[in-house]
Amino acid sequence: MLAKVSANLMPPPSLTEQIAITKVHSLHSLCTNIISERPYRAPHHSINLTTLLGGGPNLIPGEISLAHLGVLHLDELPEFRRDCLEALRQPLENHFVKLDRINGHTQYPADFMLIATMNPCPCGYFQSNIKECTCSPSAIQRYRQKLSGPLLDRIDITTPVLQEPDSILHRGHTTSTKQHTLAQKQIHDAIQQQHLRYHDLTRFNSRLSSLEITRYCHLTKTAKDLLSQASNHYCLSARSYFKIIKVAQTIADLELSPKITTEHISEAIQYRPQILN
């Protein structure tokens, strides 16, 4: 449910983005008119590599390209085939997919927001506040090892979602609507901050190169010290190091803060539990 809502929280696509989305979908014969909303794709975990990446006799785009400029939601992430998961690494890094087949070669855009969801263990109750987990430590380890380190390294934010009590679920939609509106405004303001910073309506924190991070992302001295200590202590990869700064910059933008502070760096680090374990 949260993954579906995320597509509505994103800003509406510009005319240029609408045309780009429509082009990809027209190659799949999925549209006859221009698409004015960001796509939301949620393939089943039984999907094969060709359907995910694209291909076939006519080299049609796959799910990751149909999610271009929108959301790709992978529910029950460890249940996807290993080759499908590992194939996501290159598109997540370069935002396009290259198809090299016997019948031809082509390249499709794949600039999507990946939202992956999974249970904490096979039974689903590890560290639950509702029910006791029945999984053995070895079963939990095997379950989590289905996700490789390089793939997890490309995911910017990882956060647990605890089960809510029935009393909260039955409150109705009034509070949710207010929160949705507030979240939309915060995201809009944060995007405006980025537009002003980069002088580019299509440039966002997530797409910054390491050189651009040095130029645009201003950390306080204490924030730099904290990041340096974390890098040395957890032996951060270069990718993790710069992703923490980009996430921290986004947190700062949501708070309309002119600089990245220790609080922003600390929160960004907590969103990467794969480096803390």
Secondary structure as GFF3:
##gff-version 3
##sequence-region A 1 277
A	DSSP	alpha_helix	2	9	.	.	.	ID=ss1
A	DSSP	alpha_helix	15	27	.	.	.	ID=ss2
A	DSSP	beta_strand	40	41	.	.	.	ID=ss3
A	DSSP	alpha_helix	49	53	.	.	.	ID=ss4
A	DSSP	beta_strand	54	55	.	.	.	ID=ss5
A	DSSP	beta_strand	60	61	.	.	.	ID=ss6
A	DSSP	alpha_helix	63	66	.	.	.	ID=ss7
A	DSSP	beta_strand	71	75	.	.	.	ID=ss8
A	DSSP	three_ten_helix	77	79	.	.	.	ID=ss9
A	DSSP	alpha_helix	82	87	.	.	.	ID=ss10
A	DSSP	alpha_helix	89	94	.	.	.	ID=ss11
A	DSSP	beta_strand	96	101	.	.	.	ID=ss12
A	DSSP	beta_strand	104	109	.	.	.	ID=ss13
A	DSSP	beta_strand	113	117	.	.	.	ID=ss14
A	DSSP	alpha_helix	137	144	.	.	.	ID=ss15
A	DSSP	alpha_helix	149	153	.	.	.	ID=ss16
A	DSSP	alpha_helix	166	169	.	.	.	ID=ss17
A	DSSP	alpha_helix	174	198	.	.	.	ID=ss18
A	DSSP	three_ten_helix	205	207	.	.	.	ID=ss19
A	DSSP	alpha_helix	210	216	.	.	.	ID=ss20
A	DSSP	alpha_helix	221	234	.	.	.	ID=ss21
A	DSSP	alpha_helix	238	254	.	.	.	ID=ss22
A	DSSP	alpha_helix	262	270	.	.	.	ID=ss23
A	DSSP	alpha_helix	273	276	.	.	.	ID=ss24
###
